[in-house]
Every structure is written in C-alpha cells, then in structure tokens.
C-alpha cells in the first residue's frame, strides 16, 4: 500500500512500472518518497512563515497546505518529465531547467526553517535593533517637541530674570536710603532728612512694582510650567503610541534580515541540505542507468511513434492517390463534347448579359 503510494508520487506510468521487477519498483518508490517528504517539509516551512505574517494558525495551515501541494506537484512534474537518453550530456541539458527550478524551491523551503532553527539568535538581534529603534524614536520625537520646550523654558527664564532684576534694583535702593540714614553715603548727614525720605519713597515705589511683577510673573510662570508638563506629557504619549510599532518589528522580512546578520555558514549548510533533498530525485535519475521501466516506456513510445508515422504515410498516400484519380477524371471530362457545348452556351449567355448591363450603365451616366 505504502509502496504503491510512493510510486504514484514519483509520477511514473503505473501500468508500465507494475510489470517491472521489484527492484525497479523500489527505485521509483524511493524517488516518490523523496518527492512526498519534500512536500511535507515545504508545508511545515510555509506554515511557519505564514504564521509569522498572519499570526493565525488556521490561516497559516490552510495556505501552507496549498503551498505543500504546489511543491509536490512541481517536484512530481520535474521528476516525471526527465527521460533517459543515450547521451548523458543530452540528459543533463534536458534536466538543467528542472535543476534550476529545484534550487529555487530548495531556497524558498529552507529559509523559513532556518528562521525557526535560529529563532533565539534572531530574537537577540531583533531585541538589539528594537532598542536602537526605541532610542532613535525617542530622540526624534524629542527633537520634534524641542523647539516648543526650549521656547517655553526661555520664556520662564525671562520672567524669573525680570523678577531678579527688579529685586536687585529694590535692594540697591534699600542700600541707598539706609546708608543715607546712617550718614555713610549720599549727603553723609546722620538722620532721616528730606533726602532720606525721597530715597525711601523711591525704594517703596519700586518695592510695590516688585510685588506687582512677582504676582503677575508668578501666574505666567505657573502657566508656563503647566505648559511644560503638558509638552512632556505629549512627548511621553507620543513615545507610548509609537512603541507598539517598534515592539511589532518582528515580521518575516525583519527575521530574514536578522538571519542575514548572523554567521552565514550554518545557514548555508542548512540550505545545502534542502538543496540536496530537493535535487536528489533528479540526480538519481541522471546517474542511474537505463532500467526496465525506461526500456518499456521507450518501447511504448516507439510503438505510438510508429503508428503515427504509418498513419501519416497512409494519409499522404491516400491524398496522392485521390489527386491522381481526380486528375484522370477531369482529363476525361475535358474531351467530352456534350459538356463543352453546354459550358459554351452558358458562357455565351453570361457575356450577353454583361454587354447589355454595360450599355445600360453608359446610358444612365449620359
């Protein structure tokens, strides 16, 4: 049962191979088993690759089955269309396009399985890339908000600077009227005279302005600080919103790129393994000598070719014979006087009608 199934997978003519020896049947059963298990590997590889894309088991398995059947059909077609010839060079030239196709299939099959085998190493590479992307994303977002943050900070510093300047001015005026009272500066008269009162009034006026500036600027500073917190909150919100995109950076293309950043030798040998599996049925057919099945298949094809050649010859001969017979028939008819007179009468009537029609046409045009 299993042997018949694998023979069916090899794409050979079961009517011919069933009449061959057991060894010949085993050879094609082995080729069919290779085709079948290659399709199984293609199904597993494509299902895993599609799962990384769709993140759904049922969808991945469904399309994986379609891909597996497609690879099975291609491999079966490739193996079944290679025929043994008398020259190895002719066989190799015949198999070259199929070998190229097998190489492409092997690469496509091996890549998803390489991703699965080196999953932990790929995860390390992706983690490093995600961290770099997160830092770059924060820097980019910070640069986007930086102009607003800097302008807001400069406005806060300006308001505080106005207060500091006014405080210095008030303190200076305080020192002026105190030293005037002490007699150490100004008029250098001890006591609170008219000059002292004038300087004290000036100080008091500036002190009121200072209190007013402090009150007004305090409100503005509170607003600016609230705006700074809002800008920081917006920045943090933007970082939080974009982080899931970075966290989701682990799709099929990202994994393939991460795989390419790993040492190439292990991946290369895995690809060679699948290449050997994929091309093994073709290589086996090329290297194996002509067997019983090949001779029987060639004999069946030769019988069909002979029958077609014979039918073509008979058809050509029949056409040639019919042509010769009709040539003789028409040669005999040519000498028949009665047929000649009949044809002559018809031709005469036709010429008369053409002449009458020409005259009528000329009359209408005048």
Secondary structure by P-SEA (a helix, b strand, c coil): caaaaaaaaacccaaaaaaccaaaaaaaaaaaaaaaaaaaaaaaaaaaaaaaacccaaaaaaaaaaaaaaaaaaaaaaaaaccccccaaaaaaaaaaaaaaaaaaaaaaaaaaaaaaaaaaaaaaaaaaaaaaaaaaaaaaaaaaaaaaaaaaaaaaaaaaaaaaaaaaaaaaaaaaaaaaacccccccccccaaaaaaaaaaaaaaaaaaaaaaaaaaaaaaaaaaaaaaaaaaaaaaaaaaaaaaacccaaaaaaaaaaccaaaaaaaaaaaaaaaaaaaaaaaaccccaaaaaaaaaaaaaaaaaaaaaaaaaaaaaaaaaaaaaaaaaaaacaaaaaaaaaaaaaaaaaaaaaaaaaaaaac
